[in-house]
Amino acid sequence: MPAEEVQLEDAQVETLVSLKKESEVSAWKAQNEHHKIFKPYFEKRDEELKAIPQFWPIVFRNHSFLSVSTAAPGDADALKALESISVQRNEKDSREFSITFNFAENEFFSNKSFTKAYSVVGDKKDTPTADDIINFDPERDLTTTKVEIDWKSEEKNLVKKHPRTLDPDNEDVDAAGDPGSFFNFIAEEKDVLDIGPIIAEEVYPNAIDVFMGLEDGVMEDSDEEEDDEEDPNAEIDLEAPEKKKQRKN
């Protein structure tokens, strides 16, 4: 029986709403604790990953969204100097975070690091209300600021050479124009493509899986997809490794 066919008293509706809010607040508290628990691991992991050659450039290349976001000419060359990434969370409210990108010496810019910080808009509270948590929308309620890039020359200025061109009349930013260079994300005042939240929530925690090709978002050759259509009468080799199937976003 659909819920709308059940006649509820006002008090019963209030009970359901109250329980829903309690659930959302509990989930928010659990998320805060989750990040605190994993913080020492990620700090240790980030140090040890520095010994893996080209770890983060390969992660960017393997992830379907980031591979498109870094497809402008020059982006891949600049990102070869990306040595490490770290994500720091506000321990009182993990919705707020910052991402630091650390670079080796390179031909494009003088900066050794860039930090993009994301804050929840509105009044600053140590503990948000249940309504704040329930109604939270990262696209609307997270704000960031631009970071100055010290380009070594105009010729190396990837933001100027490959600007982000978006159609202001098209509300779908994914289809609104050329995303341009990845470094527009660093230099712009707004993160219009939500690159920061995607890195913080999806890519950074699962970086090893993305690097190894085990995580959603990894692109595979279409030939391998065709090979997945196996002959049911073929002899099975029990010692052969299982074929990896393409995952969908």
C-alpha positions in Angstrom: 0.0 0.0 0.0 1.5 3.4 -1.0 2.3 5.7 2.0 0.1 8.4 0.6 -3.0 6.2 1.0 -2.4 6.0 4.7 -4.2 8.6 6.8 -1.8 9.9 9.4 -2.5 12.3 12.3 -0.4 15.4 12.7 1.4 13.9 15.6 2.4 10.9 13.6 3.7 13.0 10.7 5.7 15.0 13.2 7.2 11.7 14.6 8.3 10.6 11.1 9.8 14.0 10.4 11.6 14.0 13.7 13.0 10.5 13.2 14.2 11.5 9.7 16.1 14.5 11.1 17.6 12.3 13.9 18.8 9.9 11.3 20.4 12.6 9.2 22.2 14.1 12.2 23.4 10.7 13.3 24.8 10.1 9.8 26.5 13.5 9.8 28.1 12.6 13.2 29.2 9.2 11.9 30.8 10.8 8.9 32.8 13.2 11.1 34.0 10.2 13.2 34.8 8.3 10.0 37.1 11.0 8.8 38.8 11.3 12.2 39.4 7.5 12.3 40.9 7.4 8.8 43.0 10.6 9.2 46.2 8.8 10.5 45.9 6.2 7.8 45.6 8.8 5.0 48.6 10.7 6.5 50.7 7.6 6.4 49.4 6.6 3.0 50.1 10.0 1.5 53.8 9.8 2.6 54.3 6.3 1.3 52.7 7.1 -2.0 55.4 9.6 -2.8 57.7 6.7 -3.5 55.4 5.5 -6.3 56.4 7.0 -9.7 53.7 9.2 -11.3 51.1 7.9 -8.9 48.8 10.9 -9.0 49.1 11.7 -12.7 48.1 8.1 -13.4 45.1 8.4 -11.0 44.0 11.5 -12.9 44.4 9.7 -16.2 42.6 6.6 -15.1 39.6 8.4 -13.6 37.0 9.0 -16.3 35.9 12.4 -15.0 39.4 13.7 -14.3 40.8 12.4 -17.5 38.2 14.6 -19.4 38.9 17.6 -17.0 42.6 17.4 -17.7 42.4 16.8 -21.5 43.4 20.3 -22.6 46.8 20.6 -24.3 49.5 21.0 -21.7 47.6 19.7 -18.7 49.1 16.3 -18.8 52.6 17.7 -19.1 52.0 20.0 -16.1 50.4 17.3 -14.0 53.5 15.1 -14.5 55.0 17.2 -11.8 52.1 16.5 -9.3 53.9 14.7 -6.4 51.1 14.4 -3.9 47.6 15.3 -2.9 46.2 15.6 0.6 42.6 16.3 1.9 42.1 17.9 5.3 38.6 17.9 6.9 37.1 20.3 9.5 36.9 17.9 12.5 33.8 19.6 13.8 32.0 19.6 10.4 33.5 17.3 7.7 31.4 18.9 5.0 34.2 21.6 5.1 37.5 20.5 3.6 40.6 21.6 1.8 42.7 20.0 -1.0 46.4 20.6 -1.3 48.2 19.8 -4.5 52.0 19.6 -4.2 54.2 19.9 -7.3 57.8 19.4 -8.1 59.8 22.0 -10.1 58.3 22.3 -13.5 58.3 24.5 -16.6 54.8 25.9 -16.2 54.5 27.6 -12.8 56.6 28.6 -9.8 54.1 27.5 -7.1 55.2 24.5 -5.1 51.6 23.8 -3.9 48.0 25.0 -4.4 45.3 24.7 -1.7 41.6 24.9 -2.5 39.5 25.3 0.7 35.8 24.7 0.7 33.6 26.2 3.4 29.9 25.9 4.1 28.2 29.2 3.3 26.1 31.1 5.8 26.5 31.5 9.6 29.5 29.6 11.1 28.3 27.1 13.7 30.3 24.5 15.5 27.3 22.3 15.2 24.8 22.7 12.3 21.1 22.2 13.0 19.3 19.2 11.7 17.6 21.3 9.0 21.1 22.6 7.9 22.2 19.0 7.5 19.1 17.7 5.8 18.9 20.6 3.3 22.7 20.7 2.6 23.5 20.8 -1.1 27.2 20.9 -1.9 26.6 22.7 -5.3 24.7 25.4 -3.5 26.2 25.5 0.0 29.9 24.9 -0.5 32.0 27.9 -1.5 35.7 28.1 -2.5 38.1 30.9 -3.6 40.5 31.3 -6.4 44.2 30.6 -6.0 46.9 32.7 -7.7 49.1 30.7 -10.2 52.6 32.1 -10.8 53.0 31.2 -14.4 56.6 31.3 -15.6 55.6 32.9 -18.9 52.5 33.8 -21.0 53.4 30.9 -23.3 53.0 28.5 -20.3 49.8 30.1 -19.0 47.4 27.2 -19.6 44.4 29.1 -18.1 45.0 31.9 -20.7 45.6 29.5 -23.6 42.7 27.2 -22.7 40.0 29.2 -20.9 36.8 27.6 -19.7 34.0 28.6 -22.0 30.6 28.1 -20.6 27.2 29.1 -22.0 25.5 31.2 -19.3 22.1 30.3 -20.7 22.8 26.6 -20.4 22.1 25.4 -16.8 23.8 22.0 -17.5 27.4 23.0 -17.0 28.6 19.5 -18.2 27.2 20.3 -21.6 27.6 24.1 -21.6 30.9 24.4 -23.4 34.6 23.6 -23.3 35.9 22.9 -19.8 39.3 24.3 -20.9 42.4 23.6 -18.8 42.2 21.8 -15.5 44.0 24.7 -13.9 41.0 26.9 -14.4 39.7 24.9 -11.4 42.6 26.2 -9.4 42.4 29.8 -10.6 38.7 30.4 -10.6 36.7 31.7 -7.7 34.0 29.1 -8.2 34.3 25.4 -8.8 31.6 25.2 -11.5 32.3 21.6 -12.4 32.5 20.4 -8.7 36.0 19.0 -9.3 37.0 19.6 -5.7 34.1 17.6 -4.1 34.7 14.8 -6.7 38.4 14.6 -5.7 37.8 14.8 -2.0 34.8 12.4 -1.8 35.6 9.9 -4.6 39.1 10.0 -6.0 41.2 10.7 -2.9 39.8 8.0 -0.6 40.0 5.4 -3.4 43.2 6.6 -5.1 45.0 3.2 -4.9 42.0 1.4 -6.5 41.8 4.1 -9.3 45.6 3.8 -9.8 45.4 0.0 -10.2 42.3 0.2 -12.4 40.0 -1.4 -9.9 37.7 1.5 -9.1 34.6 2.9 -10.9 35.4 5.5 -13.4 38.3 3.6 -15.0 38.0 3.5 -18.8 38.8 0.3 -20.6 39.2 -0.5 -24.3 36.0 -1.4 -26.2 37.8 -4.5 -27.5 37.9 -5.9 -24.0 34.1 -5.3 -23.7 33.6 -7.4 -26.8 35.7 -10.2 -25.4 33.4 -10.4 -22.4 30.8 -12.0 -24.6 32.3 -15.5 -24.2 31.4 -18.6 -26.0 29.3 -20.7 -23.5 30.6 -23.9 -25.1 34.3 -22.9 -24.8 36.6 -24.8 -22.5 37.1 -23.1 -19.2 40.7 -22.5 -18.0 40.5 -22.5 -14.2 44.0 -21.1 -14.0 43.4 -18.1 -16.2 42.8 -14.8 -14.4 39.2 -13.5 -14.4 38.7 -10.8 -17.0 38.1 -7.3 -15.6 34.8 -5.9 -16.7 34.1 -2.2 -17.3 32.3 -0.5 -14.5 29.7 2.1 -15.2 29.6 5.5 -13.5 
